[in-house]
Amino acid sequence: MAVDESRVEEIFFSALDRGTEQERAAYLDEVCKGDDSLRSRVQKLLDASPKLGSFLQRDAGDIV
């Protein structure tokens, strides 16, 4: 089953707004019920996000 990328993005950003890992896990349990592929995709993004740091949140002029 193909995963809708816009749905993955929507869930990812909503999960980031959750305060704790437990709150994120509960949220993912609820919105990804029965869709292991969707849950896996979102979890991989969440796992990678701390490694990005604030790189994506800076203005392009600050980087150059």
Number of C-alpha atoms within 10 A of each C-alpha: 6 6 12 9 12 9 11 19 14 11 20 21 13 13 21 14 11 14 9 11 11 10 14 19 14 13 16 20 14 10 12 16 11 10 12 11 13 21 20 14 15 22 19 11 14 16 9 10 13 9 9 9 9 9 10 8 8 9 9 9 6 6 7 5
